[in-house]
Amino acid sequence: MTTEFSEPQDIPELESLNLLEFGGEQDLVSTAIQHAQNALPEWTPRDSSTEVVLLESLALILGVEALALQSVGEEVTEQLMGLYGVTRHDGFNTEGQICFQVNGTEPLTVIPAGTRVRYEIEETDETVDFLTTEDATIVTAETLFGYAAIEAEDSGIEGNGIPVGTVLELVDTNILVDEVTISQATYGGESEESDESFRSRASAALSRMSNSLVIPDNFTAAMLMDPRVGRAMTLDIYNPSGTPKTPAPGHVTVAVADQFGEPLNAEVLADLQEVINRQALASLQVHLIAPTYTPVNIAVTVKRSLNSTVEEAKAAVISALTEWLSPATWEWVSKVDKNQITARVIGLPEITALDSTPADIALTGDAPLARAGTITVTVSN
């Protein structure tokens, strides 16, 4: 994927201690002085007095201790969850392919794996280093071009999407190479998992302390413990191959998707199927399926505010509805409620009134997720 590792939506929040909510050293001093004045009305604080200096000194000590203690919770959580097999996802390194153009001064040119090339991001002046993962062998009597797969040295999204033809810097000196260019657009980089996402998966793990999966929430939590899964919903006593809407005792079906609500590939689904089969009760037959995606087309007529243009009003409505109708955050409900459409549109600062809105829109299929389709906005003023 080419976006940041996001926080899963379907798991309970893990509460964390925030000692910094009480403020810094100056806030501690102010609170202590206020308490002293309340307890000793005759006392008047003066700068550089013994009492104030002592309070300030104590606040400096407590401020450092609070910062140190604040980091302890995160470290303990990470170490503890490692005992349950939940570790922070390191992200993925960007991949791609480059083309070496040589000068032909040697009949055979071999550019070894591990050769370093560099891409400079013009907007930020940052650089991304790539290493070749295979040799590039060029018989110059036949061609002056050779190709090699590359992988970014570090994980992250910065190297994604470099277009074909982009010239790279050859960091490792090689007098036989004239130019290095991208021959396959780079892809697949993903940043290290955020603290929020890791805590969410930790919460999912702690919500099911039994090794056996029994109740529906167990199956959902088990899938959300895997960093490849971001959305999960369990359909109890349901067989996707059976008669629709007919209870199927002994069957449990779990719909899974990635962090962005998109379908998982067949290889990942097969691996997850093995994992969940090992944990489920032997008497249960567990099915993994993809959600059912429904493109939702919406047409609304609105009145814009006086300080907004027609284009600004349209853009605001389209943006709000597109964000809402996202597989990454849709709440598995089987209906796009017209009242919800109204609430999201009428609350925009660019809109003063909603003249028309569609009726409720049904989402069919197992584990429904909405996806924004064509959104048509007519501005009537």
Secondary structure, DSSP 4 states (H G I P E B T S, - for coil): --SPPPPPSSS-------GGGG--HHHHHHHHHHHHHHH-TT----TT-HHHHHHHHHHHHHHHHHHHHHHHHHHHHHHHHHHTT------BEEEEEEEEEE--SSSEEEE-TT-EEEEEETTTTEEEEEEESS-EEEETTT-SEEEEEEEEEEESSTTTTPPTT-EEEE-S--TTEEEEEEEEEEE--BPPPPHHHHHHHHHHHHT--SSSB-SHHHHHHHHHTSTT--EEEEEET--TTS-TT---TTEEEEEEE-TTSPPPPHHHHHHHHHHHHHHB-TT-EEEEEPPEEEEEEEEEEEEE-TTS-HHHHHHHHHHHHHHHS-TTT--S-SEE-HHHHHHHHHTSTTEEEEEE----EE--SSSEEEEEEEEEEEE--
